[in-house]
């Protein structure tokens, strides 16, 4: 686990989070590449478009350069939108994996499991923190048995 957010967590939580992240690993890699390529493309093209338009105007001799930078910018924006869609897919896959893990638990009662799952469905952004709460509850119940 390379994520600095989870380094100070207990081993049982790190292990479970690694299991969830392994399902979305290829999507995370793809998202990272798209984001790292798209942002510089957008910034580069917008800066050059402004410089060319400010210095030289939209004359006929600059049309090809303007079109080139506009094309690069549009490619960057398309990659950024694709990265955004991939982030949604990562969240969906992670949430599904977390809900499957919660449902598979034999330690926590069904009422609490439904509460955790409903919270994840209503607020998918909080799925990881809800999952950590679930894991802590599960560990507490195992220790009390």
Beta strands, then each sheet from edge to edge (+ up, - down):
end
